[in-house]
Amino acid sequence: MKKLSLLIIIMAMGVFAGNTVTAQDVEAGDVLGIWLNEDKDAQIKIYKENKNYFGKIVWLKDPIDEETGKPKTDKENPDESLHKVPTLGLLILKNFEFDEDEWNDGTIYDPKSGKTYSCYMIFPDGKEKLKIRGYIGISLLGRTSYWTREKGQNVMK
């Protein structure tokens, strides 16, 4: 009976693992490129600097602040001295390290709320969708967002 149970568990794992990207399939540079956020109102360029990965906003759907008629700035930042920094070009992903199949130990900054969270990034299936998990303390206390690779953006190494 134990052998049958083990066989069923192994078969079920195989069914659910169908489209997942394994650690062998993922290389550190696979995350590089332009990504469209889940709200589809910003594009973020992920790039490598030294050993770490970073991301900055390179496109905004609505780059002009309705209140001022000028380019949007980081007005939600808790540091008032940064309120005039343009949102376009803003560094929102910082210091990610690649570890087998995920990018972790980094932070993500949300310019809409002015908050910074611990974060990891992983490919849930294939390399065209990126799972971004921002959290406080432990990853169970957080929010997941899925970004899509911009068309015409090949994996850059």
C-alpha atoms as an extended CHARMM CRD file, in Angstrom:
* protein
*
       157  EXT
         1         1  MET       CA              0.0000000000        0.0000000000        0.0000000000  PROA      1               0.0000000000
         2         2  LYS       CA              2.8630000000        2.4090000000        0.8080000000  PROA      2               0.0000000000
         3         3  LYS       CA              4.4090000000        1.7780000000       -2.6130000000  PROA      3               0.0000000000
         4         4  LEU       CA              1.1070000000        2.5630000000       -4.3280000000  PROA      4               0.0000000000
         5         5  SER       CA              0.7050000000        5.8040000000       -2.3690000000  PROA      5               0.0000000000
         6         6  LEU       CA              4.2560000000        6.8510000000       -3.2200000000  PROA      6               0.0000000000
         7         7  LEU       CA              3.6840000000        6.0550000000       -6.9060000000  PROA      7               0.0000000000
         8         8  ILE       CA              0.4870000000        8.1600000000       -6.9520000000  PROA      8               0.0000000000
         9         9  ILE       CA              2.2830000000       11.1080000000       -5.3260000000  PROA      9               0.0000000000
        10        10  ILE       CA              5.1560000000       10.9140000000       -7.8200000000  PROA      10              0.0000000000
        11        11  MET       CA              2.7390000000       10.7590000000      -10.7610000000  PROA      11              0.0000000000
        12        12  ALA       CA              0.7370000000       13.7270000000       -9.4320000000  PROA      12              0.0000000000
        13        13  MET       CA              3.9240000000       15.7680000000       -9.0620000000  PROA      13              0.0000000000
        14        14  GLY       CA              4.7570000000       15.0200000000      -12.6840000000  PROA      14              0.0000000000
        15        15  VAL       CA              1.3600000000       16.2490000000      -13.8760000000  PROA      15              0.0000000000
        16        16  PHE       CA              1.6140000000       19.5450000000      -11.9710000000  PROA      16              0.0000000000
        17        17  ALA       CA              5.2360000000       20.1130000000      -12.9800000000  PROA      17              0.0000000000
        18        18  GLY       CA              4.4100000000       20.0870000000      -16.7030000000  PROA      18              0.0000000000
        19        19  ASN       CA              5.1110000000       23.7150000000      -17.6680000000  PROA      19              0.0000000000
        20        20  THR       CA              7.2600000000       24.8430000000      -14.7780000000  PROA      20              0.0000000000
        21        21  VAL       CA             10.7480000000       26.0750000000      -15.4640000000  PROA      21              0.0000000000
        22        22  THR       CA             13.3330000000       24.0370000000      -13.6050000000  PROA      22              0.0000000000
        23        23  ALA       CA             16.5370000000       25.3520000000      -12.0990000000  PROA      23              0.0000000000
        24        24  GLN       CA             18.4650000000       23.7700000000      -14.9650000000  PROA      24              0.0000000000
        25        25  ASP       CA             16.4350000000       25.7910000000      -17.4760000000  PROA      25              0.0000000000
        26        26  VAL       CA             16.9890000000       29.1750000000      -15.8240000000  PROA      26              0.0000000000
        27        27  GLU       CA             20.1350000000       31.2370000000      -16.2000000000  PROA      27              0.0000000000
        28        28  ALA       CA             20.9140000000       34.4230000000      -14.3120000000  PROA      28              0.0000000000
        29        29  GLY       CA             20.6320000000       36.6080000000      -17.4240000000  PROA      29              0.0000000000
        30        30  ASP       CA             17.1770000000       35.3230000000      -18.3940000000  PROA      30              0.0000000000
        31        31  VAL       CA             15.5200000000       38.0920000000      -16.3750000000  PROA      31              0.0000000000
        32        32  LEU       CA             17.2240000000       40.8840000000      -18.3240000000  PROA      32              0.0000000000
        33        33  GLY       CA             15.0750000000       43.0240000000      -20.5910000000  PROA      33              0.0000000000
        34        34  ILE       CA             11.9430000000       45.1710000000      -20.5810000000  PROA      34              0.0000000000
        35        35  TRP       CA              8.9310000000       44.0420000000      -18.5440000000  PROA      35              0.0000000000
        36        36  LEU       CA              5.3520000000       45.3640000000      -18.4810000000  PROA      36              0.0000000000
        37        37  ASN       CA              3.9420000000       45.5430000000      -14.9690000000  PROA      37              0.0000000000
        38        38  GLU       CA              0.6540000000       43.8570000000      -14.0500000000  PROA      38              0.0000000000
        39        39  ASP       CA             -1.3150000000       47.1320000000      -14.1960000000  PROA      39              0.0000000000
        40        40  LYS       CA              0.0670000000       47.7020000000      -17.7080000000  PROA      40              0.0000000000
        41        41  ASP       CA              0.9060000000       51.3030000000      -16.8320000000  PROA      41              0.0000000000
        42        42  ALA       CA              4.7070000000       51.0280000000      -16.6460000000  PROA      42              0.0000000000
        43        43  GLN       CA              7.6140000000       49.2390000000      -18.2660000000  PROA      43              0.0000000000
        44        44  ILE       CA             10.6240000000       48.3100000000      -16.1810000000  PROA      44              0.0000000000
        45        45  LYS       CA             14.0460000000       47.5650000000      -17.5880000000  PROA      45              0.0000000000
        46        46  ILE       CA             15.8690000000       44.9030000000      -15.5960000000  PROA      46              0.0000000000
        47        47  TYR       CA             19.6250000000       45.0610000000      -15.9580000000  PROA      47              0.0000000000
        48        48  LYS       CA             22.7320000000       43.7070000000      -14.2820000000  PROA      48              0.0000000000
        49        49  GLU       CA             25.3130000000       45.8540000000      -12.5540000000  PROA      49              0.0000000000
        50        50  ASN       CA             28.3410000000       44.0180000000      -11.1450000000  PROA      50              0.0000000000
        51        51  LYS       CA             26.8440000000       40.8560000000       -9.5850000000  PROA      51              0.0000000000
        52        52  ASN       CA             23.3740000000       42.2290000000       -8.8170000000  PROA      52              0.0000000000
        53        53  TYR       CA             20.1840000000       42.9010000000      -10.7480000000  PROA      53              0.0000000000
        54        54  PHE       CA             18.2630000000       46.1730000000      -10.7730000000  PROA      54              0.0000000000
        55        55  GLY       CA             15.1730000000       47.5670000000      -12.4510000000  PROA      55              0.0000000000
        56        56  LYS       CA             14.1370000000       51.0710000000      -13.4130000000  PROA      56              0.0000000000
        57        57  ILE       CA             11.0040000000       52.5340000000      -14.9380000000  PROA      57              0.0000000000
        58        58  VAL       CA             11.6050000000       53.2860000000      -18.6240000000  PROA      58              0.0000000000
        59        59  TRP       CA              8.0270000000       53.9640000000      -19.7990000000  PROA      59              0.0000000000
        60        60  LEU       CA              4.8160000000       55.2250000000      -18.2150000000  PROA      60              0.0000000000
        61        61  LYS       CA              1.3590000000       55.0470000000      -19.7530000000  PROA      61              0.0000000000
        62        62  ASP       CA              0.5280000000       58.3970000000      -18.1610000000  PROA      62              0.0000000000
        63        63  PRO       CA              3.8350000000       60.2240000000      -17.6120000000  PROA      63              0.0000000000
        64        64  ILE       CA              2.2230000000       63.5980000000      -16.8570000000  PROA      64              0.0000000000
        65        65  ASP       CA              0.8240000000       64.4380000000      -13.4210000000  PROA      65              0.0000000000
        66        66  GLU       CA             -2.7910000000       65.6100000000      -13.8380000000  PROA      66              0.0000000000
        67        67  GLU       CA             -2.5000000000       68.0470000000      -10.9150000000  PROA      67              0.0000000000
        68        68  THR       CA              0.6310000000       69.8700000000      -12.0900000000  PROA      68              0.0000000000
        69        69  GLY       CA              0.6860000000       69.2450000000      -15.8420000000  PROA      69              0.0000000000
        70        70  LYS       CA              4.3780000000       68.3040000000      -15.4260000000  PROA      70              0.0000000000
        71        71  PRO       CA              6.1430000000       64.9120000000      -15.4970000000  PROA      71              0.0000000000
        72        72  LYS       CA              5.1880000000       62.6630000000      -12.5840000000  PROA      72              0.0000000000
        73        73  THR       CA              7.5290000000       62.6620000000       -9.6250000000  PROA      73              0.0000000000
        74        74  ASP       CA              8.1120000000       60.4140000000       -6.6200000000  PROA      74              0.0000000000
        75        75  LYS       CA              5.7410000000       62.4450000000       -4.4270000000  PROA      75              0.0000000000
        76        76  GLU       CA              4.7570000000       59.4650000000       -2.2110000000  PROA      76              0.0000000000
        77        77  ASN       CA              8.3520000000       58.8430000000       -1.1210000000  PROA      77              0.0000000000
        78        78  PRO       CA              8.6630000000       59.0480000000        2.6830000000  PROA      78              0.0000000000
        79        79  ASP       CA             11.8470000000       61.0950000000        2.1900000000  PROA      79              0.0000000000
        80        80  GLU       CA             10.5240000000       64.5490000000        1.2800000000  PROA      80              0.0000000000
        81        81  SER       CA             13.8320000000       65.4790000000       -0.3570000000  PROA      81              0.0000000000
        82        82  LEU       CA             13.0230000000       62.8730000000       -3.0590000000  PROA      82              0.0000000000
        83        83  HSD       CA              9.5430000000       64.1660000000       -3.9250000000  PROA      83              0.0000000000
        84        84  LYS       CA             10.8680000000       65.9820000000       -7.0020000000  PROA      84              0.0000000000
        85        85  VAL       CA             12.7000000000       62.9620000000       -8.4490000000  PROA      85              0.0000000000
        86        86  PRO       CA             11.0300000000       61.9900000000      -11.7700000000  PROA      86              0.0000000000
        87        87  THR       CA              9.1100000000       58.7090000000      -11.7730000000  PROA      87              0.0000000000
        88        88  LEU       CA             10.3970000000       57.9940000000      -15.2660000000  PROA      88              0.0000000000
        89        89  GLY       CA             13.8680000000       56.5470000000      -14.7070000000  PROA      89              0.0000000000
        90        90  LEU       CA             13.1330000000       55.7160000000      -11.0640000000  PROA      90              0.0000000000
        91        91  LEU       CA             15.0440000000       52.7250000000       -9.6890000000  PROA      91              0.0000000000
        92        92  ILE       CA             12.4440000000       50.3610000000       -8.2000000000  PROA      92              0.0000000000
        93        93  LEU       CA             14.2410000000       46.9840000000       -8.0960000000  PROA      93              0.0000000000
        94        94  LYS       CA             17.5110000000       46.8720000000       -6.1560000000  PROA      94              0.0000000000
        95        95  ASN       CA             20.2770000000       44.4230000000       -5.2980000000  PROA      95              0.0000000000
        96        96  PHE       CA             18.8250000000       41.1010000000       -6.4520000000  PROA      96              0.0000000000
        97        97  GLU       CA             21.1240000000       38.0890000000       -6.4650000000  PROA      97              0.0000000000
        98        98  PHE       CA             20.5920000000       35.0220000000       -8.6150000000  PROA      98              0.0000000000
        99        99  ASP       CA             20.3580000000       31.7220000000       -6.7500000000  PROA      99              0.0000000000
       100       100  GLU       CA             19.7330000000       28.6250000000       -8.9160000000  PROA      100             0.0000000000
       101       101  ASP       CA             16.2490000000       29.4670000000      -10.2230000000  PROA      101             0.0000000000
       102       102  GLU       CA             15.2670000000       32.7560000000       -8.6060000000  PROA      102             0.0000000000
       103       103  TRP       CA             16.4500000000       36.2740000000       -7.9790000000  PROA      103             0.0000000000
       104       104  ASN       CA             16.2600000000       37.0650000000       -4.2820000000  PROA      104             0.0000000000
       105       105  ASP       CA             17.5560000000       39.2070000000       -1.4190000000  PROA      105             0.0000000000
       106       106  GLY       CA             16.4430000000       42.3340000000       -3.2780000000  PROA      106             0.0000000000
       107       107  THR       CA             13.9150000000       45.0690000000       -2.6540000000  PROA      107             0.0000000000
       108       108  ILE       CA             11.0640000000       46.5240000000       -4.6600000000  PROA      108             0.0000000000
       109       109  TYR       CA              9.9020000000       50.1040000000       -4.2820000000  PROA      109             0.0000000000
       110       110  ASP       CA              6.2660000000       50.9660000000       -5.0090000000  PROA      110             0.0000000000
       111       111  PRO       CA              6.1200000000       54.5900000000       -6.2130000000  PROA      111             0.0000000000
       112       112  LYS       CA              2.3110000000       54.5800000000       -5.8770000000  PROA      112             0.0000000000
       113       113  SER       CA              2.5430000000       54.0640000000       -2.1010000000  PROA      113             0.0000000000
       114       114  GLY       CA              6.1050000000       55.1610000000       -1.3450000000  PROA      114             0.0000000000
       115       115  LYS       CA              6.8330000000       51.8310000000        0.3530000000  PROA      115             0.0000000000
       116       116  THR       CA              9.7720000000       49.4680000000       -0.0640000000  PROA      116             0.0000000000
       117       117  TYR       CA              9.4470000000       45.7140000000        0.3830000000  PROA      117             0.0000000000
       118       118  SER       CA             11.7370000000       42.6980000000        0.4780000000  PROA      118             0.0000000000
       119       119  CYS       CA             11.2940000000       40.8280000000       -2.7610000000  PROA      119             0.0000000000
       120       120  TYR       CA             12.0950000000       37.8090000000       -4.8800000000  PROA      120             0.0000000000
       121       121  MET       CA             11.4760000000       37.1210000000       -8.5670000000  PROA      121             0.0000000000
       122       122  ILE       CA             10.9460000000       33.7810000000      -10.2900000000  PROA      122             0.0000000000
       123       123  PHE       CA              9.6480000000       32.3980000000      -13.5780000000  PROA      123             0.0000000000
       124       124  PRO       CA              6.4430000000       30.4660000000      -12.7770000000  PROA      124             0.0000000000
       125       125  ASP       CA              6.2630000000       28.8320000000      -16.2290000000  PROA      125             0.0000000000
       126       126  GLY       CA              8.2940000000       29.6940000000      -19.2670000000  PROA      126             0.0000000000
       127       127  LYS       CA             10.3340000000       32.8800000000      -19.4490000000  PROA      127             0.0000000000
       128       128  GLU       CA              7.7330000000       35.3470000000      -20.7190000000  PROA      128             0.0000000000
       129       129  LYS       CA              6.0370000000       35.9230000000      -17.3490000000  PROA      129             0.0000000000
       130       130  LEU       CA              7.8630000000       36.9840000000      -14.1840000000  PROA      130             0.0000000000
       131       131  LYS       CA              6.4280000000       36.4480000000      -10.7170000000  PROA      131             0.0000000000
       132       132  ILE       CA              7.3450000000       39.3210000000       -8.3930000000  PROA      132             0.0000000000
       133       133  ARG       CA              6.6810000000       38.7250000000       -4.7040000000  PROA      133             0.0000000000
       134       134  GLY       CA              7.0300000000       41.7270000000       -2.4070000000  PROA      134             0.0000000000
       135       135  TYR       CA              6.7420000000       41.1030000000        1.3150000000  PROA      135             0.0000000000
       136       136  ILE       CA              7.4010000000       42.3260000000        4.8280000000  PROA      136             0.0000000000
       137       137  GLY       CA              9.4210000000       39.9900000000        7.0310000000  PROA      137             0.0000000000
       138       138  ILE       CA              8.4210000000       36.6210000000        5.5600000000  PROA      138             0.0000000000
       139       139  SER       CA              7.1420000000       35.9700000000        2.0630000000  PROA      139             0.0000000000
       140       140  LEU       CA              3.7740000000       34.7540000000        3.3920000000  PROA      140             0.0000000000
       141       141  LEU       CA              2.9970000000       38.3710000000        4.3160000000  PROA      141             0.0000000000
       142       142  GLY       CA              3.0590000000       40.0520000000        0.9550000000  PROA      142             0.0000000000
       143       143  ARG       CA              1.6550000000       40.5500000000       -2.4920000000  PROA      143             0.0000000000
       144       144  THR       CA              2.3910000000       38.8630000000       -5.7930000000  PROA      144             0.0000000000
       145       145  SER       CA              2.4050000000       40.5930000000       -9.1410000000  PROA      145             0.0000000000
       146       146  TYR       CA              3.0310000000       39.0960000000      -12.5710000000  PROA      146             0.0000000000
       147       147  TRP       CA              4.9700000000       41.0460000000      -15.1750000000  PROA      147             0.0000000000
       148       148  THR       CA              5.0990000000       40.1160000000      -18.8500000000  PROA      148             0.0000000000
       149       149  ARG       CA              8.1110000000       40.4000000000      -21.1010000000  PROA      149             0.0000000000
       150       150  GLU       CA              7.6340000000       43.1150000000      -23.6890000000  PROA      150             0.0000000000
       151       151  LYS       CA              7.2280000000       41.7550000000      -27.1830000000  PROA      151             0.0000000000
       152       152  GLY       CA             10.3830000000       41.8980000000      -29.2290000000  PROA      152             0.0000000000
       153       153  GLN       CA             12.4800000000       41.7090000000      -26.0710000000  PROA      153             0.0000000000
       154       154  ASN       CA             14.5960000000       38.6080000000      -26.2920000000  PROA      154             0.0000000000
       155       155  VAL       CA             16.3740000000       37.2610000000      -23.2830000000  PROA      155             0.0000000000
       156       156  MET       CA             19.5620000000       39.3220000000      -23.1040000000  PROA      156             0.0000000000
       157       157  LYS       CA             22.7250000000       37.8140000000      -21.6990000000  PROA      157             0.0000000000
